[in-house]
């Protein structure tokens, strides 16, 4: 352990970082609200290389800003009214001044309040009653230069997570060289192998209620420390999450600003990465297989050979235990699951399959789809 994080294998690193004294992720609500105790000398040595990596990434904003300036020139402007095309047309003049500003913000661990106001544009989903607000999709527009600064922070976080293999291998969203095709391929391959041997599979597609809008800031900050994100980078993210506010913009008119103390603005660059960190330990709570793509989280389990009713019952019990573990995890971290939208899928070769029902927190799951011969 004294040789540092580099000497540990990836699985050992994951287990170690999640079980360090004083940084347990399975804490209750009341314990989260208190201050996190100082790490032991041993923990400090383990996190030393992680902290150095964070500092190295934040050394220079200018090169990262220059790389970011040419992206997405046609996107709509946020509350500051500055269109993205400004970055492309005015790059030579803006880069020196903004680099100084960004480097100062990095040094002081400060995310400016003027970058934290998001303009919400309601867009009709083309279904249902137009007078019902629930039939509109909120599109969030953020200040341009704040999003560029988010990209700098996000680079630091991503480099830290990837260099130390801290993200679960079950995470497929918002990651380089991973996509929906990858998670679908992994699930399909597992189910296909089971069916080849006359086995069967059952899957539960979990629905997280308002995943990006409601996740708990204090819980996220605790998890950041658990994954070795400390010092300036931690303080910068804490500043990013504080004093968030939003306003609704419709037909040229704006509402008053309203503060928000949970979630991240949709459309932010740093938000998806923070969400990955927030749900990263969810697979550790269960024994079934899982594939996570943002807030879409299917868990599944297979019987690899022709099975008896007792085997099917055992699989059902195993899935129900995992679902209860997920509910308990959600209670600890203030994540709500929508039971009515959580669906059950059964796949087998039987003409008239006899399958036990599956319950999640005393609610029987509806069978969204069943595939049989």
N, C-alpha and C positions, 0 to 999 in steps of 0.2 A: 504493500500500500504506500510505503514511503517513496517508491520510485516514481510516483505520479500517475496521472490518468493515462499517459501513453502506453504504459505497460499492461493495461487491462484490456481484455477482449471486449468486443462491442456489447454482448449480452451482459457481461459482468459490470460494465460501466453503467448500463441502464439500470440494473438492479441496485447497484451501489448508490447512484445519484438519487434514486427514489426512496432509499431507506436510511439516509443519513440522519443521525440523531438531531432532533429539533426541527426537522424539515419533512416530517411525514405528510404525505399527500392525503391520507385517509382521515384527516382531522374533522372534528365536528364544527358546526357553525360558530359556537361560542369561542372555541379555541382559535379560530381564524381571525377573530376580531381583535385579538391582543397583539402586542408587538412580538416579532419573531426574535427568539433569543440569539445570542452571539454563537457563531459556529466554533467548534472546538479547534485546537491547533491542527489536528489531523485533517479535519474538513477543509481548513484554510489551505493546507498544502495541496489537497486534492483539487481544489478549485483555482489554484494559482494560474495554471496554464489556460484555463477557461477565461479568467479575467484578462490575462494578457492578450488573448486573441480578440476579445471585445475591444480593448483599447487600440490594438493595431488597426482594426477595421475603421475606427472612428478618427484616425489621425488626419485625414485629408478629405475635405468635402469637394474640392475643386474637380478632381478627375471623375468622381462619381457623378457630379452635377453635369459635367460636360457630356457624359455618356447618356444622361437622362433627357437632355434638352430636346433631342430630335424625335422623341417618342410621342405618338398620339397627338399630332398637331391639330386635328379636326374635332377634338372633344369639346363639349359645351363648357362654358365657364362657370365657376362657383360663385359664392357670395361676394368675392372681391371684384367680379366683373372682368377679370383678366383672361382672355381666351388663350388656349394652349398654343396657338400659332405664334404668339409672342416669343415663346421659347426658341422656336425655329428661326424667326426673322431677326431677333435681337440677341442671339446667343453671344456674339463677341463682346457686346457692351455689358450684358447682364452677368456673365460668368464671374468676373473678378469681385464685383460688389456682393453678389449673392453668396459666393464662396466664403467671403469674410463673415457675412451674417451667419451662415450655416456653421462655420467653424466656431464662432462665438457661442452659438446655441449648443453645439456639442460640448464645448468646454464647460459651459454653465449648466448643462443638463436641463435645458429649457426648451419646451415646445410652445411657441408664442400663442397666446389666447386668440389672436385674430385669425389663426389658421384652424381653429377648432369649431367654427360655426358651419354647419352643413345646411344647404338649401334642399328641401324635400320637394320633389316634383311628383305629384300623384298621376300615374298612368293607368288608364282603364284596361282591365284584363280582357275586354271584349266578351264578357259573359256575366250574366246576372243583372241585378238592378243597378243602373248607373248612380242612383241616389244612395246606395249602400257603400260606405267608406271601405268595407272589407273587400270590395270587388276592385280595388285599386292597388297597384303595385308601387311602393314608394321608391323613387329613384333619387339617390343622394348625390348632390354636386358639392364638391369641396374646393376651397381656395387652391389655386394652381401651385403657388410656391410652397404651400404646406404639403402638398402631395409629393413634390420633389424631395422635400426634407424627409417625409415618410420613407421614401425609397432609400435614402441613406441609412436610416435606422433599420429598415427591413434587411438591408444587405448585411449589417452587423449581426442581426439576430440569426438570419439564415446561415451565414458562415459559421457562427458558433455552434448551431445545432447540427449542421452536417459534418463539421470537422470532428465532432465528438460523438457522432452517431447516436444522438439523443432522441430523434424522432422514431416512433414505432414503425416497424416495417409494414404494419397494417394500414398506415396512412397513405392515401394515394392522391389526395387533392393538394393543389398549390405547391407541388414539388417538381423539381426539374426532372424531365424524362419520365414522368408518370401521368397517367390519364385515366378517364373512365374505362377505356378499353382494357387497361391493365387489371383493374379490380374485377371487371366482368370476366376476363379471361381466367383469372385465378379461381373465381367461384365456379365458373362453367367447367373447368378442368377437374376440380374436386368432385363435383356432382356427376360428371360424365364417367369418371372412374368407378364411382359407386354403382351407377346404373349398369355398367358393363358386367358387373358381378352379381346382377339381380338384387342389388341393394336399393336403398332409397335415401332421400334427403328431405329435410324440413328446414325452412329458413323463415326468419322474422325480419321484416323491414321496419326498422325503428323510425319514428318521426319525432324529432326534437322541436318543441314549440319555440318559435321565434329565436332560433339558435344564435344568430349574430347580434340580435337586438337586446338580449337579456343577460348575456353571460356576465358573471360577477367579477367586478374589478379587483376587489380585495383577494378573492380566491386566485385570480390570474397572477397577481403580484407575488403571492406566496409560491405559486408554481414556478414562476420565473426564477426565484431564488433557489428553488429545489433543483432546477436545471443549470445552475451555475451562472445565471445572468445577474450580475451584481454591479455595484459601483456606478459609473457614469451611465452605462447603457440602461441599467435598471431604473435609475433616477429619471432618465429621459423618457422611458416608457411610462413611468408614473406620472410625469408631467403631461404626456400625450393624453392620458386617460382622465385627467382632472379638468374640471370646468368645461366639459363638452356641452354644446347647446345646438338646437336645431330650430328651423323655421320652415313653414310651408309656403311655397311659392306657386301661385296659380293665376294664369291669365294676366301676368304682369303685376299682381298684387302679392304682398308678403304679410304673413302673420307676425305676431310677436315672437320673440325668441323664447324657447323653453329649455331649461337645463335637463340633462340626462346623466344618470350616474351608473348606467349599466350598458354592456354591449359596446360595439364600435360602429361608426358610420358605414353603411353599405356603400361600396365604391372606394373605400380607403385602401391604400396599398399595404399598410402594416396590419390592418384588421384580420385578414385571413390567416396570416402567420400566427398571430396571437391566439386565434381560435384553434389552430392546430395544437398549440401548446396546451391550451385549456382542456382539450379532450384526449390528449396524448396518452394518458394513463388509463383510459377506459378499457382497452383490451386486457389490461392486467387484472381486471376484476372478474373475468369470466374464463371458462375452460373451452367453450365452443369457439369455432373459427369465426373471424370477423373481417370485414373489409370496410374501411371508412373513407368516404369521399365527401368532404365538407360535413354537412349535417345529415347526409344520407348514410345510415349505418345499418347494413344487414348483418345479422348473426346467423350462422347456419351450422348444422351438424348432420353427419351422414352415417348410415349403416352400410358397411362396405360389402356385405354379403346378404343372401336371402335370410330373412329374420323372422323370428316368432313374435307373437303379441307381447311377450315379456320384454323382448329387445326393443320393440317400439315404445313400450311404456317407459323403459329406462331412458331412451332418448328424449322422450317428452319431459320426464322428470329433470333431466340434465338441462334442457333448454329453459324450463321454468325456473330452476335455481339460478341460472345465468341471468334471466330476465329480472328476477328479484334483486340480484347483485347489482344490475344496471340501475334499477330504481333506487336502491340504497346509495349508489354512487351519485346519482342525480340529486338525491336529498342532501348529501354532504356538500355538493358543489352548486346547489341551486339551479340545477338543470331540469326542466320539466319535459316529460315525454307525453305526447298526445296519444292516448291509448286507442281512441276511435280511428285515428289515421294509421296506426301501426298495424301492418297486415301480415298474415301468415301464408306461406307458400309451401305446398307439399308436392314432391316429385317422386314418381315411382312407376313400376311396370304393371301394377295391378288394375284389372278392369273395375273392380269395386273395392277399393282400399278401405280397410278398417283401421282408422287412425284415431288415437286419443286426442281430445281437445287440448289446447294449450292456453294457459291463463297468464296474464301479466298484472300483478298487483290486484288480484281478485276480479279482474275483468277478462272475460273470455275473448280471445282474439278472433276476429273475423277472418275467414279464409279468402284472401284477395284473389288467389289463383291456385288451381290444382292441375298438375300435369300427370296423366296416367295413360295407360295403353287403352 
